[in-house]
Amino acid sequence: MSRNDSKYFSTTKKGEIPELKEELNSQYKDKRKDAVKKVIAAMTVGKDVSSLFTDVVNCMQTENLELKKLVYLYLINYAKSQPDLAILAVNTFVKDSQDPNPLIRALAVRTMGCIRVDKITEYLCDPLQRCLKDDDPYVRKTAAICVAKLYDINAELVEDRGFLESLKDLISDNNPMVVANAVAALAEIQDNSTRPIFEITSHTLSKLLTALNECTEWGQVFILDALSRYKAADAREAENIVERVTPRLQHANCAVVLSAVKMILQQMELITSTDVVRNLCKKMAPPLVTLLSAEPEIQYVALRNINLIVQRRPTILAHEIKVFFCKYNDPIYVKMEKLEIMIKLASDRNIDQVLLEFKEYATEVDVDFVRKAVRAIGRCAIKLERAAERCISVLLELIKIKVNYVVQEAIIVIKDIFRRYPNTYESIIATLCESLDTLDEPEAKASMIWIIGEYAERIDNADELLESFLESFPEEPALVQLQLLTATVKLFLKKPTEGPQQMIQVVLNNATMETDNPDLRDRAYIYWRLLSTDPEAAKDVVLAEKPVITDDSNNLDPSLLDELLVNIATLSSVYHKPPEAFVTRTLASAQKTEDDDYPDGSESESSVNPANGPGSPPTSSYTIPASVAPASPPSAAAPVPDLLGDLMGMDNSSIVPLDQPAAPSGPPLPVVLPASTGQGLQISAQLTRRDGQVFYNMLFENNSQVPLDGFMIQFNKNTFGLAAAGALQVPQLQPGTSARTLLPMVMFQNMSQGPPSSVLQVALKNNQQPVWYFNDKILFQAFFTEDGRMERAAFLETWRSLPDSNEVSKDFPAIVIGGVDATVERLAASNIFFIAKRKNANQDVFYFSAKLPRGIPLLIELTTVVGNAGIKCAIKTPSPEMSTFIFEAIESLLRS
């Protein structure tokens, strides 16, 4: 559509569908074309125009290429929901695949590949076979991509019909774009297969290297990615490959440059000549530096990749450290990455320059950046022994400026320096002790306490310094309490005088009797037993020589680094995670090829619920990682690829669901629009949460005398920014019938100003009736997220870290907790998780945790006598303004 076609989106006629039907069947070509444009416009804004399927398909018989493209676009969208009617278009597709115009031949085979209907797929094979051997290269390159789409739909069919062999033959094609598309299709198929499909031989290697010089930039990326998987036979072949690829380093496209770098790095592993390796490192430096002159987003991607490269080949950019100096207008995410790389490239030769930069950054206004800069100075000291003294001098200068967060960060890193170089720089402890009063962060306190305990014999007033921390021992976070316990024991063992004896008694009592933290309590009991039975053994344990810490700047495991380097220029190299850690969809499809379906037609467990990567949490069949395009759950209709992307031949992996999952029948929903108000239409609805997603559960009942269709919904601005995540999918409602649907919702997109309110204002219309307005009540329990469970230690630390002003309480005088287990299960079903229980006089006190959207913790304390009426509920959260809604949700759950 052109920019002048916006008029097709503005129609508000009441009888829109009948009028469109009439125009689509007009005898005039221009009128039919305008009607199809109106249909596409309506489809784009979410209106259901599937009832026009037959009329639109009738417009396929045209020589007008623009009209044909629009009809094909419509077919891609609605063929899944109208598979029987989609067969009507098959003959036209087959006919178009033999059209004299190569554009129409390519368009026909591309569209058939996008229509994911089994009945259509059967008819695709013969046209695709012809198009793979077409005289026109444009048709052949389109057909190559279509084979990959067909493999995703029916892998067995592709293999049986010999399409893979045809695809491999296209690698020898004389047109470079056909070669590039064949490589892209084979690579896609290989990613979704568990057996070798695409293996480069010495013969195909030559073909790919020749095509590399002539195809488009994205074709070059596909070929370079394929070449990076090829392992050369010997050093000579590796050198020859690299020589042919090196010119790509000068390309203007960043993706081509990074793919070339990846490929060269892989082949360098086989090259034995140090001169050749040195020259290649010199050649790779300028293009990598050039990437840093692009816009910030590209800079960030480049920096994440460079971070990996310098861990394997630091010499590439060893002389280019200045290009990583931060500019005043760099975004914070770019600055942070530059700091990481500067630490990795720091050496005895350039450390003075680097320290001057870090010192300058430590006076910036961005607190997070300042902290990172101070920590970077400490990491350089740990990395470079000969520069450690200069680093400490800079840290002491920063401490003297008396900026609170700078001082605290400096103390944290100096503690690590002491651990790296024991008995070397202890003369600065006196300077550190002057800053004790300014410490208010747990990590800084813990670091200072460790220093006092470790060097207690050198600090004259060590007992007084520790005593100042002990005054607030019960309120301190667990990290500080653990360090205080250990430091006090060290002080007692080094100076067993009366003062430390009293201190150790107080600390051990507090740590064993007054705490719920099992780590702290167990450590205290161990110390107590050691001190009471064998003080000399206690010295051997507590005062034992500690292993020296090492440089952690190259902190990636070598095997992980190898895998990430193979995946340079992909999301994997940006996340610094292997692909299987976040692309579960690929794993699921690969797993499915290995496991046969069960005899009853249901899928095996492993094909529905893909195996998790190491260390990843277990996922249900509905769990969707944020970084992956949503895959449809087993009960939902299969998704279709992005319409515009597929029709225009673009590689677009985003998935848009065509149909909503069928809503299961459940308990009765509250009526929000009675039939008496809605002219026979009755709507019942309620917010609900399922599988980590908020839905609007709706039941439509048609008590009128006419069929109702074309339902659309809109939500007014509200406190939680609730809005529909997609179009409302309700089939035509015949008189006397009903339909239930789950409408997915998003939050924080439709925010209202003013005081918080639980009212949700909704507008709903259909093609036969006026707009209906109704109010619903927002159920806050739908917002409790699944990751709200906390460990006891984390619960206590969070409770203490929140100010008392954030604690709000309310009494529920009429509610009775009869069965504790039943109540715990009921709350857990709404993602409110049991933490602990204790007795207070004759009352039972229960602690629960939950989490609100955006990761906001919610801590709950319920005080009651089990079996008696009356509950006192206290909550503590960083968002106390939501307390009214939280209390309503808890009260509702306790009553149910």
Secondary structure, DSSP 8 states (H G I E B T S, - for coil): --GGGGGGG----TTHHHHHHHHHT-S-HHHHHHHHHHHHHHHHTT---GGGHHHHHGGGS-S-HHHHHHHHHHHHHHTTT-HHHHGGGHHHHHHHTT-SSHHHHHHHHHHHHH---HHHHHHHHHHHHHHHT-SSHHHHHHHHHHHHHHHHH-HHHHHHTTHHHHHHHGGG-SSHHHHHHHHHHHHHHHHT-SS------HHHHHHHHHHHTTS-HHHHHHHHHHHTT---SSHHHHHHHHHHHGGGGG-S-HHHHHHHHHHHHHHHTT---HHHHHHHHHHHHHHHHHHTTS-HHHHHHHHHHHHHHHHH-GGGGTT-GGGGS--TTS-HHHHHHHHHHHHHH--TTTHHHHHHHHHHHTTSS-HHHHHHHHHHHHHHHHH-GGGHHHHHHHHHHHHHTT-HHHHHHHHHHHHHHHHHSTTTSGGGHHHHHTTGGG--SHHHHHHHHHHHHHTGGG-TTHHHHHHHHHTTGGGS-HHHHHHHHHHHHHHHHH--SHHHHHHHHHHHHHHHHS---HHHHHHHHHHHHHHHH-HHHHHHHHT---------SS-S-HHHHHHHHHTTTSHHHHHTS-GGGT-HHHHHHHHHHHS---TTS---HHHHS----TT-----TT---TTS-----TTS---EE-HHHHHTT-----EE-SS--B----S---EEE-TTTTTTEEEEEEEEEETTEEEEEEEEEE-SSS-B---EEEE--BTT--EESS------B-TT-EEEEEEEEESSSSB--SS---EEEEEEE-SSS--EEEEEE--GGGG--TT----HHHHHHHHHHS-GGGEEEEEEEEEE---HHHHHHHHHHTT-EEEEEEEETTEEEEEEEEEEGGGEEEEEEEEE-TTSEEEEEEEE-S-GGGHHHHHHHHHHHHH-
